[in-house]
């Protein structure tokens, strides 16, 4: 009698389980929001619908990975994970004190360090384009009250 094969942790299985976990976490976070109905949507309607879709897609991906073997899971890429997380946190904490322009410059440098380093001129060009696009969309077009420059104490 041969032993049953061990559970194969493929990339798709882990991704499906991650989608399910995020969907369940979203449902839990939106639990106090009024759902409403399709004709009269409440503030919890869209978050719950997106979370349900995320759970369904995660379940389908995980089930498909159990039927057909995929690529094996690899180890964590810690440098990109830490630098992208640090970039997001920097955006959250630096926006008010140094403004949108400075914050986007800092976060662009941090996020670009997570991958193959760009040459300084290309990195400056990328930061300039991202700053121009974000200022154009959020400050000029949408007229959001986001400070552009450092606030005066």
C-alpha positions as CSV (number, residue, x, y, z in Angstrom):
1,X,0.0,0.0,0.0
2,X,1.5,3.3,-1.1
3,X,1.1,6.4,1.0
4,X,-1.1,9.3,-0.2
5,X,0.8,12.1,-1.9
6,X,1.6,15.1,0.2
7,X,-0.2,18.4,-0.4
8,X,1.6,20.2,-3.2
9,X,2.0,23.9,-2.4
10,X,1.9,25.6,-5.8
11,X,2.0,29.3,-6.5
12,X,-1.7,29.1,-7.6
13,X,-2.8,27.3,-4.5
14,X,-1.1,29.8,-2.2
15,X,-2.4,32.8,-4.3
16,X,-6.0,31.4,-4.2
17,X,-5.8,31.0,-0.4
18,X,-4.4,34.5,-0.1
19,X,-7.4,35.8,-2.2
20,X,-9.8,34.0,0.0
21,X,-8.1,35.3,3.2
22,X,-8.2,38.9,1.9
23,X,-11.9,38.5,0.9
24,X,-12.8,37.1,4.3
25,X,-10.9,39.9,6.0
26,X,-12.7,42.5,3.9
27,X,-16.1,41.0,4.7
28,X,-15.2,41.1,8.4
29,X,-14.1,44.7,8.2
30,X,-17.3,45.7,6.3
31,X,-19.6,43.8,8.7
32,X,-21.0,47.0,10.3
33,X,-21.7,48.8,7.0
34,X,-25.3,48.8,5.7
35,X,-25.6,46.5,2.7
36,X,-28.8,47.9,1.2
37,X,-30.2,46.4,-2.0
38,X,-29.3,46.5,-5.7
39,X,-31.8,49.4,-6.2
40,X,-30.7,51.2,-3.1
41,X,-27.1,50.4,-2.4
42,X,-25.7,51.1,1.0
43,X,-22.0,51.9,1.8
44,X,-21.3,48.1,2.4
45,X,-22.8,46.9,-0.9
46,X,-19.7,47.3,-3.2
47,X,-17.1,46.2,-0.6
48,X,-19.0,43.0,0.1
49,X,-19.6,42.4,-3.6
50,X,-15.9,42.8,-4.3
51,X,-14.9,40.6,-1.3
52,X,-17.4,37.9,-2.5
53,X,-15.9,38.0,-6.0
54,X,-12.4,37.8,-4.5
55,X,-13.4,34.8,-2.4
56,X,-15.0,33.1,-5.5
57,X,-11.9,33.8,-7.7
58,X,-9.6,32.6,-4.9
59,X,-11.6,29.4,-4.5
60,X,-11.6,28.7,-8.2
61,X,-7.8,29.3,-8.4
62,X,-7.1,27.1,-5.4
63,X,-9.4,24.3,-6.8
64,X,-7.8,24.5,-10.2
65,X,-4.4,24.2,-8.7
66,X,-5.5,21.0,-6.9
67,X,-6.6,19.5,-10.1
68,X,-3.6,20.4,-12.2
69,X,-0.1,20.9,-10.8
70,X,1.5,24.3,-11.3
71,X,4.8,25.9,-10.5
72,X,6.1,25.2,-7.0
73,X,6.1,28.0,-4.5
74,X,9.4,29.8,-4.0
75,X,10.9,31.6,-1.0
76,X,9.9,35.1,-0.1
77,X,11.5,38.1,-1.8
78,X,12.1,40.1,1.3
79,X,13.8,43.2,-0.2
80,X,10.9,44.1,-2.5
81,X,8.3,43.3,0.2
82,X,10.0,45.5,2.7
83,X,10.7,48.4,0.3
84,X,7.2,48.5,-1.2
85,X,5.7,48.4,2.3
86,X,8.1,51.1,3.4
87,X,7.1,53.2,0.3
88,X,3.4,52.9,1.1
89,X,4.0,53.8,4.8
90,X,6.2,56.8,3.7
91,X,3.4,58.1,1.6
92,X,1.0,57.9,4.5
93,X,3.2,59.6,7.0
94,X,4.9,62.2,4.7
95,X,2.0,63.6,2.7
96,X,1.0,66.3,5.3
97,X,4.4,67.3,6.5
98,X,6.3,67.5,3.1
99,X,3.5,67.7,0.6
100,X,2.6,65.7,-2.5
101,X,5.6,66.6,-4.6
102,X,8.2,65.6,-1.9
103,X,6.2,62.5,-0.9
104,X,6.0,61.2,-4.5
105,X,9.7,61.8,-5.0
106,X,10.6,59.8,-1.8
107,X,8.1,57.0,-2.5
108,X,9.3,56.7,-6.1
109,X,12.9,56.3,-5.0
110,X,12.0,53.7,-2.3
111,X,9.7,51.7,-4.6
112,X,12.3,51.7,-7.5
113,X,14.9,50.4,-5.1
114,X,12.7,47.2,-4.7
115,X,13.7,46.1,-8.2
116,X,16.4,46.7,-10.7
117,X,17.9,50.1,-9.9
118,X,17.2,52.8,-12.5
119,X,19.9,55.2,-13.5
120,X,19.6,58.5,-11.7
121,X,18.4,60.4,-14.8
122,X,15.7,57.8,-15.6
123,X,14.6,57.7,-11.9
124,X,14.3,61.5,-11.9
125,X,12.3,61.4,-15.1
126,X,10.0,58.8,-13.6
127,X,9.5,60.8,-10.5
128,X,8.8,63.9,-12.5
129,X,6.2,62.2,-14.6
130,X,4.5,60.6,-11.6
131,X,4.4,64.0,-9.8
132,X,3.0,65.7,-12.9
133,X,0.3,63.1,-13.4
134,X,-0.7,62.9,-9.8
135,X,-0.8,66.7,-9.4
136,X,-2.8,67.0,-12.6
137,X,-5.3,64.3,-11.6
138,X,-5.8,64.8,-7.9
139,X,-5.1,68.5,-7.4
140,X,-6.0,70.2,-10.6
141,X,-8.8,68.0,-12.1
142,X,-10.4,66.6,-9.0
143,X,-9.6,69.7,-6.9
144,X,-8.7,67.5,-3.8
145,X,-7.2,69.6,-1.0
146,X,-3.8,67.9,-1.0
147,X,-0.8,70.1,0.0
148,X,1.8,70.3,-2.8
149,X,4.7,71.6,-0.7
150,X,5.9,71.3,2.9
151,X,3.5,72.8,5.4
152,X,4.7,75.8,7.4
153,X,4.9,75.1,11.2
